[in-house]
């Protein structure tokens, strides 16, 4: 807007009373000059909603809103993509190659209690549900020999532990951008002696609708175990890690996905220990700036205890350690068998937040038992064929879990109610016909994992689907 010049002053005998003076023959009215300066400030202040009070605006939590768009990204692989949902009515989702987008998608019907299977090639896949089909989506990719990879929504901050960058143990970090805008990612790498210099993993740009595969053995070749902290600073990214391991002396190569850990924690539960001999390596990462000590406990149906013969593990700041625990697990399994029990998992207790993973080589196949996340509501997972065992542990209080399964046609099988309590685990052998599993905690959160054994082994984690969106509270004001 334009501001008019002030009207010329009226001449009077007492010029001092006018607040006017003469400068180089030019008369300047100070009151009019002040108005010219003050008025724009008032206008701008009003437009920005500047508060006259110095009190800060009260903080208000984001509000939830019905989810209108659900997006899951599946990592590359040769196996089919299996999609299901907690929705109680049928719907249709789009399954497409992440590099071509929804325009070239395959419509897939999702019905209650049914796992829908589709193949879209070996590249990364995006699963998109809109409106009524958006809430409750769950998907996974299952390979043969047994390997399972979770299809996850884009996340800002995730961790991977037990990653390799050598000739025998080799991992590939996959970054997929399901949106149209560019995304930027920073990856911090932790190794045996501290943070690893990896300039090629900082400021990684991923264009919209693109995916980048980063072979760590090529970017930073080294023989020690690694942990990755993947942070998205711009846009949205779904990160995954594909892992391969060649067992020494046999030449057998196994492939599996490294499980995502949402954040470091002081107490971690790792569930799903297959039978048989072979390498069992516990990998622990300490991203903090001080040394921490980790106590390793074994989890059985009757108790959680520190076994004889294993000392606490010291982990230096910003570093990763490997603990070979195959002999310990074999002896513990024999002891548990003598008591009529079975060894079901590990519990780690640390003085500072840590990350962890359990690498296992079973019958020539690689399997990862990652950190089991707390489940507070119903979680789902599609089930591969073979022997499947559900393991429940980590309940902070007494409660129950209702285990429901459905067959290939979507017919419900007999539900099972399991009581859970602190300090112990429960083992549920799932029906042979089951193709979909739902775990519903009651009265207490719980950790859960499914151990699948057939042609090799893999561990699946039931996932809590996203049901609602979140809208932040936005107010006007200066930054």
NUVEXRO-467709 format. One line per 3 residues: number of its first residue (from 1); their letters; for each residue z, x, y of C-alpha. Coordinates in Angstrom, 1 decimal. Layout:
NUM	A	Z/X/Y; ...
END
This chain:
1	XXX	0.0/0.0/0.0; -0.6/1.2/3.7; 2.3/1.4/6.1
4	XXX	1.4/0.6/9.8; 2.2/3.1/12.5; 5.3/2.3/14.6
7	XXX	4.7/0.4/17.8; 4.7/2.6/21.0; 8.2/2.8/22.6
10	XXX	8.9/0.8/25.7; 9.4/3.0/28.8; 12.9/2.9/30.4
13	XXX	14.6/5.1/32.9; 17.2/6.4/30.3; 14.9/8.1/27.8
16	XXX	17.8/9.6/26.0; 18.9/6.1/25.0; 15.5/5.6/23.3
19	XXX	16.0/8.4/20.9; 12.7/9.8/22.1; 11.8/13.3/23.3
22	XXX	8.7/15.2/24.4; 7.3/18.0/22.3; 4.2/19.8/23.7
25	XXX	3.3/16.7/25.6; 3.5/14.4/22.6; 6.1/11.6/22.4
28	XXX	7.7/11.2/19.0; 10.0/8.2/18.1; 12.5/9.6/15.6
31	XXX	13.5/6.1/14.4; 9.9/5.2/13.6; 9.4/8.6/11.8
34	XXX	12.5/7.9/9.7; 11.1/4.5/8.7; 7.9/6.1/7.5
37	XXX	9.8/8.4/5.2; 12.4/6.0/3.9; 10.2/3.0/3.1
40	XXX	8.0/4.6/0.4; 11.2/6.0/-1.3; 12.6/2.4/-1.4
43	XXX	9.4/1.1/-2.8; 9.1/3.7/-5.5; 12.8/3.4/-6.4
46	XXX	12.4/-0.4/-6.8; 9.3/0.1/-9.0; 11.1/2.5/-11.3
49	XXX	14.1/0.3/-11.6; 16.5/2.9/-10.4; 20.1/1.8/-10.7
52	XXX	22.3/2.0/-7.6; 25.3/2.7/-9.8; 25.8/6.1/-11.3
55	XXX	27.0/4.6/-14.6; 24.6/5.3/-17.5; 22.8/2.5/-19.2
58	XXX	24.6/1.3/-22.4; 23.1/2.5/-25.7; 21.6/-0.2/-27.8
61	XXX	20.6/0.1/-31.4; 17.0/-0.5/-32.4; 16.2/-4.0/-33.7
64	XXX	14.6/-4.9/-36.9; 11.3/-6.8/-37.1; 9.2/-8.2/-40.0
67	XXX	7.1/-5.5/-41.5; 3.4/-6.2/-40.8; 1.9/-2.9/-42.1
70	XXX	3.1/-1.0/-45.1; 1.5/2.4/-45.9; 2.1/4.7/-48.9
73	XXX	0.4/8.0/-49.5; -0.1/9.3/-53.1; -0.7/13.0/-53.6
76	XXX	-3.9/14.3/-55.3; -4.1/14.0/-59.1; -6.2/12.9/-62.1
79	XXX	-3.9/10.0/-63.1; -4.3/6.4/-62.1; -2.4/5.0/-59.1
82	XXX	0.1/2.3/-60.2; 1.2/-0.2/-57.6; 3.9/-2.9/-57.6
85	XXX	6.1/-4.8/-55.1; 9.4/-6.6/-54.7; 7.5/-9.5/-53.2
88	XXX	8.0/-12.8/-54.9; 4.4/-14.1/-54.2; 1.1/-12.5/-55.1
91	XXX	-0.7/-10.5/-52.5; -3.6/-8.0/-52.1; -3.3/-4.4/-51.0
94	XXX	-6.0/-1.9/-50.1; -6.2/1.3/-52.2; -8.5/4.0/-50.7
97	XXX	-9.2/7.7/-50.7; -7.1/9.0/-47.8; -10.1/10.9/-46.4
100	XXX	-12.4/7.8/-46.1; -9.8/5.3/-45.0; -9.5/1.5/-45.4
103	XXX	-13.2/0.9/-44.7; -14.0/2.1/-48.2; -10.9/0.6/-49.9
106	XXX	-10.6/-1.1/-53.3; -8.7/-4.4/-53.1; -5.9/-4.6/-55.7
109	XXX	-3.9/-7.7/-56.5; -0.1/-7.2/-56.6; 1.8/-9.9/-58.5
112	XXX	5.6/-10.2/-59.2; 6.7/-8.2/-62.2; 3.3/-6.6/-62.7
115	XXX	2.2/-3.0/-62.3; -1.4/-2.9/-61.1; -3.4/0.2/-62.0
118	XXX	-6.5/1.5/-60.2; -8.4/4.8/-60.1; -9.9/6.2/-56.9
121	XXX	-10.7/9.8/-57.7; -8.6/12.9/-57.7; -8.0/13.2/-53.9
124	XXX	-5.0/11.9/-51.9; -4.8/8.1/-51.9; -3.5/5.7/-49.3
127	XXX	-2.1/2.3/-50.3; -2.1/-0.3/-47.4; -0.4/-3.7/-47.4
130	XXX	-0.7/-6.0/-44.4; 1.3/-9.0/-43.3; 2.9/-10.7/-46.4
133	XXX	1.8/-7.8/-48.6; 3.4/-5.1/-46.4; 7.1/-5.4/-47.4
136	XXX	8.3/-4.1/-50.7; 5.4/-1.8/-51.7; 6.1/0.8/-54.4
139	XXX	3.5/3.1/-56.0; 3.3/6.2/-58.2; 0.8/8.5/-59.9
142	XXX	1.4/9.4/-63.5; -0.5/12.2/-65.3; -1.0/13.3/-68.9
145	XXX	0.7/15.5/-70.1; 3.6/13.7/-68.5; 3.9/14.4/-64.8
148	XXX	4.9/11.9/-62.1; 4.3/11.9/-58.4; 5.9/9.5/-55.9
151	XXX	3.7/7.7/-53.4; 5.7/7.8/-50.2; 5.4/6.5/-46.6
154	XXX	4.8/9.0/-43.8; 8.1/10.8/-43.0; 9.1/13.0/-40.1
157	XXX	11.5/15.4/-41.8; 11.6/16.3/-45.5; 12.7/19.2/-47.8
160	XXX	11.2/20.7/-51.0; 13.2/23.2/-53.1; 12.1/25.1/-56.2
163	XXX	8.7/26.0/-54.7; 6.6/29.0/-55.9; 4.1/31.3/-54.3
166	XXX	3.3/33.7/-57.1; 0.9/34.2/-60.0; 3.1/32.5/-62.6
169	XXX	4.8/29.9/-60.4; 2.4/28.5/-57.9; 2.8/25.5/-55.5
172	XXX	0.4/23.7/-53.1; 1.7/21.8/-50.1; -0.4/18.7/-49.3
175	XXX	-0.3/17.2/-45.8; -2.0/13.8/-45.4; -2.5/12.0/-42.1
178	XXX	-3.2/8.2/-42.8; -3.6/7.4/-39.1; -6.5/7.8/-36.6
181	XXX	-4.7/10.2/-34.2; -4.1/13.9/-34.8; -0.7/15.0/-36.3
184	XXX	1.0/18.4/-35.9; 3.4/19.9/-38.6; 5.7/22.8/-38.6
187	XXX	6.9/24.3/-42.0; 10.0/26.6/-42.2; 10.1/28.6/-45.4
190	XXX	13.4/29.9/-46.9; 13.4/32.7/-49.6; 15.8/34.9/-51.5
193	XXX	16.5/37.1/-48.5; 16.4/34.5/-45.7; 13.8/32.8/-43.6
196	XXX	10.2/33.9/-44.5; 7.8/34.8/-41.8; 5.0/32.3/-42.2
199	XXX	3.0/32.0/-38.9; 0.2/30.2/-40.7; 2.6/27.3/-41.4
202	XXX	3.5/26.7/-37.8; 1.7/24.2/-35.6; -0.6/22.9/-38.4
205	XXX	-3.0/20.4/-37.0; -4.1/17.6/-39.3; -6.9/15.3/-37.8
208	XXX	-6.7/11.6/-38.3; -7.8/10.4/-41.7; -7.7/14.0/-43.0
211	XXX	-5.7/15.9/-45.6; -4.9/19.6/-45.8; -4.0/21.5/-49.0
214	XXX	-2.1/24.7/-48.4; -1.9/27.1/-51.3; 1.3/29.0/-50.8
217	XXX	0.4/31.9/-53.1; -2.6/32.6/-50.8; -0.8/32.1/-47.5
220	XXX	2.4/34.0/-48.3; 2.3/35.6/-51.8; 5.8/36.4/-53.2
223	XXX	7.7/36.1/-56.4; 11.0/34.6/-55.4; 11.8/30.9/-55.3
226	XXX	11.3/29.1/-52.0; 12.5/26.0/-50.1; 10.3/24.2/-47.5
229	XXX	11.4/22.2/-44.5; 8.5/20.1/-43.3; 8.8/18.6/-39.8
232	XXX	6.2/16.5/-38.1; 6.3/17.0/-34.3; 3.4/14.7/-33.5
235	XXX	1.8/11.7/-35.3; 2.7/10.8/-38.9; 2.3/12.9/-42.0
238	XXX	3.0/12.3/-45.7; 3.9/15.6/-47.4; 3.9/16.4/-51.1
241	XXX	4.1/19.6/-53.3; 2.2/20.1/-56.5; 3.7/22.7/-58.8
244	XXX	2.4/24.7/-61.7; 4.2/27.1/-63.9; 3.1/29.5/-66.7
247	XXX	5.8/30.1/-69.2; 6.3/33.8/-70.0; 5.2/34.9/-73.5
250	XXX	3.4/31.6/-74.3; 0.7/31.3/-71.7; 1.3/27.6/-71.4
253	XXX	0.8/26.1/-68.0; 2.7/23.0/-66.9; 2.1/20.8/-63.8
256	XXX	4.5/18.5/-62.0; 5.4/17.3/-58.5; 8.3/18.9/-56.6
259	XXX	10.6/16.0/-55.6; 11.2/15.3/-52.0; 14.8/15.6/-50.7
262	XXX	15.4/13.6/-47.5; 18.1/16.0/-46.1; 20.5/18.7/-47.1
265	XXX	24.0/17.4/-48.3; 27.3/18.8/-49.6; 27.2/16.8/-52.9
268	XXX	24.0/16.5/-54.9; 23.4/14.8/-58.2; 20.5/15.9/-60.5
271	XXX	19.8/13.5/-63.4; 17.5/13.6/-66.4; 17.9/16.5/-68.9
274	XXX	15.4/16.5/-71.8; 16.1/17.8/-75.2; 14.6/21.0/-76.6
277	XXX	14.6/24.7/-75.7; 12.9/26.4/-72.9; 13.6/27.6/-69.4
280	XXX	16.1/25.7/-67.3; 16.4/27.1/-63.7; 18.7/25.7/-61.0
283	XXX	17.4/26.5/-57.6; 19.7/26.1/-54.6; 18.8/26.4/-50.9
286	XXX	21.2/27.0/-48.0; 19.5/26.2/-44.7; 22.7/26.8/-42.7
289	XXX	23.7/29.8/-40.6; 26.8/30.7/-42.7; 27.3/31.5/-46.4
292	XXX	28.4/28.7/-48.7; 29.8/28.5/-52.2; 28.4/25.9/-54.7
295	XXX	30.3/24.6/-57.6; 28.2/23.5/-60.6; 29.5/20.6/-62.6
298	XXX	28.1/18.9/-65.8; 27.8/15.1/-66.0; 28.4/13.2/-69.2
301	XXX	29.1/9.6/-70.1; 32.9/10.2/-69.9; 33.4/12.8/-67.2
304	XXX	32.1/15.2/-64.6; 33.6/18.7/-65.1; 33.1/22.4/-64.4
307	XXX	32.1/24.0/-67.7; 33.6/27.3/-69.0; 31.5/30.3/-68.5
310	XXX	29.9/29.5/-65.1; 31.2/30.8/-61.8; 30.7/29.3/-58.4
313	XXX	27.4/30.3/-56.8; 27.4/32.1/-53.4; 24.4/31.3/-51.3
316	XXX	23.7/33.4/-48.2; 22.7/31.7/-44.9; 19.1/30.6/-44.7
319	XXX	18.3/31.7/-48.3; 17.5/30.4/-51.8; 19.1/31.5/-55.1
322	XXX	18.0/30.8/-58.7; 20.6/30.3/-61.5; 19.4/30.6/-65.1
325	XXX	21.4/27.9/-66.9; 19.5/27.3/-70.2; 22.3/28.9/-72.4
328	XXX	25.0/26.9/-70.5; 23.1/23.6/-71.0; 22.5/24.3/-74.6
331	XXX	26.1/25.1/-75.3; 27.3/22.1/-73.3; 24.8/19.8/-75.1
334	XXX	26.2/21.0/-78.5; 29.8/20.4/-77.3; 28.9/17.0/-76.0
337	XXX	27.2/16.1/-79.2; 30.3/17.1/-81.1; 32.2/14.5/-79.1
340	XXX	29.5/11.9/-79.7; 28.2/12.2/-76.0; 25.1/13.5/-74.3
343	XXX	24.7/15.8/-71.4; 23.0/13.6/-68.7; 22.9/15.7/-65.4
346	XXX	24.4/18.1/-63.0; 26.5/17.6/-59.9; 26.6/20.3/-57.1
349	XXX	29.5/20.5/-54.6; 29.1/22.9/-51.7; 31.0/23.8/-48.6
352	XXX	27.9/23.2/-46.4; 24.8/21.0/-46.7; 22.4/22.4/-49.4
355	XXX	19.2/21.5/-51.1; 18.5/21.9/-54.8; 16.1/21.3/-57.7
358	XXX	16.2/21.9/-61.5; 13.0/23.4/-63.0; 12.6/22.8/-66.8
361	XXX	10.0/23.9/-69.3; 9.9/21.4/-72.2; 7.4/21.7/-75.1
364	XXX	4.9/23.6/-72.9; 5.3/21.1/-70.0; 6.9/21.6/-66.6
367	XXX	9.4/19.0/-65.4; 11.5/18.8/-62.1; 14.8/17.0/-61.9
370	XXX	15.2/16.6/-58.2; 18.1/15.2/-56.2; 18.8/11.6/-57.0
373	XXX	19.1/9.6/-53.8; 21.8/6.9/-53.3; 20.6/3.4/-54.0
376	XXX	22.2/0.5/-52.1; 19.7/-2.3/-53.0; 17.0/-3.0/-55.6
379	XXX	14.8/0.0/-56.4; 11.6/0.0/-58.5; 9.5/2.4/-60.5
382	XXX	6.4/1.9/-62.7; 7.1/3.3/-66.3; 4.7/5.5/-68.3
385	XXX	4.5/5.0/-72.1; 6.8/6.9/-74.4; 10.5/7.2/-74.7
388	XXX	12.2/6.3/-71.4; 15.9/6.7/-70.6; 17.6/5.4/-67.4
391	XXX	20.5/7.5/-66.3; 23.0/6.2/-63.7; 25.7/8.3/-62.0
394	XXX	27.3/9.2/-58.7; 28.9/5.8/-58.0; 31.7/6.3/-55.3
397	XXX	33.6/3.2/-56.5; 33.6/0.8/-59.5; 30.7/-1.5/-59.6
400	XXX	27.8/-2.7/-61.7; 24.0/-2.3/-62.0; 21.6/-4.9/-63.3
403	XXX	18.7/-3.4/-65.0; 15.6/-5.5/-65.3; 12.3/-4.7/-67.0
406	XXX	8.9/-6.4/-67.4; 6.1/-5.8/-69.9; 2.5/-5.1/-69.2
409	XXX	1.7/-8.8/-68.7; 4.5/-9.2/-66.2; 6.8/-11.1/-68.6
412	XXX	10.5/-10.3/-68.0; 12.5/-8.7/-70.8; 16.1/-9.1/-71.5
415	XXX	18.2/-7.9/-68.5; 21.0/-5.4/-69.0; 24.2/-5.2/-67.0
418	XXX	25.9/-1.8/-66.8; 29.3/-1.0/-65.3; 29.5/2.2/-63.2
421	XXX	32.5/4.1/-61.9; 33.2/7.5/-60.2; 33.1/10.6/-62.3
424	XXX	30.9/9.4/-65.1; 27.3/8.5/-66.0; 25.7/5.8/-68.0
427	XXX	22.6/6.0/-70.2; 20.3/3.1/-70.9; 17.4/3.3/-73.4
430	XXX	14.6/1.2/-72.0; 12.6/-1.2/-74.2; 9.4/0.2/-75.6
433	XXX	7.4/-2.6/-74.1; 8.7/-2.0/-70.6; 6.2/-1.1/-67.9
436	XXX	8.2/-1.8/-64.8; 11.8/-1.1/-64.0; 14.1/-2.6/-61.3
439	XXX	17.6/-1.2/-60.7; 19.9/-3.5/-58.7; 23.3/-2.1/-57.7
442	XXX	26.2/-4.5/-57.2; 29.5/-3.6/-55.5; 28.7/0.2/-55.3
445	XXX	25.8/2.4/-54.5; 24.5/4.5/-57.4; 22.1/7.4/-58.2
448	XXX	19.4/6.8/-60.8; 16.6/8.6/-62.6; 14.3/7.9/-65.5
451	XXX	13.7/10.6/-68.1; 10.3/10.0/-69.8; 9.5/12.0/-72.9
454	XXX	6.3/11.9/-75.0; 3.6/14.5/-74.5; 5.9/16.7/-72.5
457	XXX	8.5/15.3/-70.1; 8.9/14.1/-66.5; 11.6/12.6/-64.3
460	XXX	11.0/9.5/-62.2; 13.2/8.3/-59.4; 13.5/4.5/-58.7
463	XXX	12.5/4.0/-55.0; 13.9/1.5/-52.5; 10.8/0.0/-50.8
466	XXX	10.6/-0.5/-47.1; 11.2/-4.2/-46.2; 11.4/-4.3/-42.4
469	XXX	10.2/-2.4/-39.3; 12.3/-1.0/-36.5; 11.6/-1.4/-32.8
472	XXX	13.5/0.9/-30.4; 15.3/-0.5/-27.3; 13.3/0.5/-24.2
475	XXX	14.5/0.2/-20.6; 13.0/1.3/-17.3; 14.4/4.2/-15.4
478	XX	13.8/7.8/-14.5; 13.9/10.3/-17.4
END
